[in-house]
Every structure is written in structure tokens, then in C-alpha cells.
Amino acid sequence: MSQSLISYYESGRKQPGYDTLAEMGRLFAVSIDYLMGLTDNPRGTHLNLKNAAGGDEEVSREVRALADIIKDNPGLVQYSREIAQREDLQLMVREARNLKPETVRKLVEVMKLIDDQEQ
């Protein structure tokens, strides 16, 4: 991995893919959750998931499913970081998650209009 690529990752100009995150985790002996800034615990949150989900096999399925989602949508890592760091975005996501998809699309249109007016 080149120094310039590492610099891009550190500055947020590029996002590492799942395989790169997994390799970094192995290299530094930390969890991907920790690398993504989702936890302050270098061991990650998998132990909490294990207890909540009811066992290793169920957690493994959930982790594989999440890994596939991240692999197909690498930008989600950055979005997750931003949401984790901002209470206002967390509130917005919490409130929007029970809305119908068409309502969410309308809200996005309103948000774009507001953004255009602010600029």
C-alpha cells in the first residue's frame, strides 16, 4: 500500500474497501469497528453482538451479511462515521427509518431545496 493511498484514506478522500479494512485490522490487531471509528474499543463490539444475537453462528451470518453490504456500497463506511459523530444526523435517521420510502424521497427533495437556498 503506497503512502499516497494511506494519505487519501486518512484525509477521507478515498474509502478503503472491506478487504483492505480486514487486512488493516489483521495488521494492527484491531477490529474493523475500531478502524471505522464506530467504537473506542480496539476489540470492537462483536462481543456485544454475540450476546444480543444469541450465539456465534447467528453473529457470523449477520457479520457476513454486513460485510457484503459494505463491499457493495463502500461509501456506507464514511456515512456511518459521519452519523456516529453527529447527533443531529442520528436524530434524522431515527425519525426517518419508520417512514414510507416515498415520504423519505419527498423529504430528500425538500432538503435539496433548502440546501440550494442556503448556497
C-alpha positions in Angstrom: 0.0 0.0 0.0 1.5 3.3 -1.0 2.0 6.3 1.3 -0.2 8.4 -1.0 -3.1 5.9 -0.7 -2.7 5.9 3.0 -2.9 9.7 2.9 -6.1 9.5 0.9 -7.6 7.2 3.5 -6.6 9.4 6.4 -7.9 12.6 4.7 -11.2 10.9 3.7 -10.7 11.5 0.0 -10.9 7.7 -0.5 -12.5 4.9 1.4 -10.9 1.5 1.9 -12.9 -1.5 0.7 -13.9 -4.3 3.0 -10.8 -6.4 2.1 -8.5 -3.5 2.9 -10.2 -2.9 6.2 -10.0 -6.5 7.1 -6.2 -6.6 6.2 -5.6 -3.4 8.3 -7.5 -5.0 11.2 -5.3 -8.0 11.0 -2.1 -5.9 10.6 -2.9 -3.7 13.6 -4.7 -6.4 15.6 -7.9 -4.3 16.0 -11.5 -4.7 14.8 -13.0 -3.1 11.7 -15.4 -1.3 14.1 -12.4 0.4 15.7 -10.8 1.3 12.4 -14.1 2.9 11.2 -14.3 4.9 14.4 -17.5 3.2 15.5 -16.1 2.2 18.9 -13.3 3.2 21.1 -12.7 -0.5 22.0 -9.9 -1.9 19.7 -11.5 -5.3 20.2 -14.7 -4.0 18.6 -18.4 -4.6 19.5 -18.7 -8.1 18.3 -18.9 -9.5 21.9 -22.0 -7.3 22.5 -23.5 -8.5 19.2 -22.8 -12.1 20.2 -24.7 -11.8 23.4 -27.6 -9.9 21.8 -27.9 -12.1 18.8 -27.9 -15.4 20.7 -24.8 -17.2 19.5 -21.7 -17.4 17.3 -23.5 -18.8 14.2 -26.1 -16.1 14.1 -23.5 -13.4 14.6 -21.4 -14.9 11.8 -24.3 -14.8 9.4 -25.0 -11.2 10.4 -21.4 -10.2 10.1 -21.1 -11.8 6.6 -24.3 -10.0 5.5 -23.0 -6.7 6.7 -19.7 -7.3 5.0 -21.5 -8.0 1.7 -23.4 -4.8 2.1 -20.2 -2.8 2.8 -18.4 -4.5 -0.1 -21.3 -3.5 -2.5 -21.6 0.0 -1.0 -18.2 1.2 0.3 -19.5 4.8 0.8 -21.6 3.5 3.7 -18.5 3.3 5.8 -18.0 7.1 5.6 -21.7 7.7 6.0 -21.7 5.6 9.2 -18.7 7.6 10.6 -20.5 10.9 9.9 -23.7 9.7 11.5 -21.8 8.3 14.5 -20.2 11.7 15.1 -23.3 13.9 14.7 -26.3 13.7 17.0 -28.4 15.7 14.5 -27.9 13.1 11.8 -28.6 10.3 14.3 -31.9 12.0 15.1 -32.8 12.4 11.4 -32.1 8.7 10.7 -34.0 7.6 13.8 -37.1 9.6 12.8 -36.9 8.7 9.1 -36.5 4.9 9.5 -40.2 4.2 10.0 -41.4 6.5 7.1 -42.6 5.1 3.8 -39.9 5.2 1.1 -41.9 7.8 -0.9 -42.1 10.0 2.1 -38.3 9.8 2.6 -37.8 10.7 -1.1 -40.0 13.8 -0.6 -38.0 14.8 2.5 -34.8 14.5 0.4 -36.3 16.8 -2.2 -37.1 19.4 0.5 -33.6 19.0 1.9 -32.1 19.7 -1.5 -34.3 22.8 -1.9 -33.2 24.1 1.5 -29.5 23.4 0.5 -29.9 25.3 -2.8 -31.4 28.3 -0.9 -28.6 28.3 1.6 -26.0 28.3 -1.2 
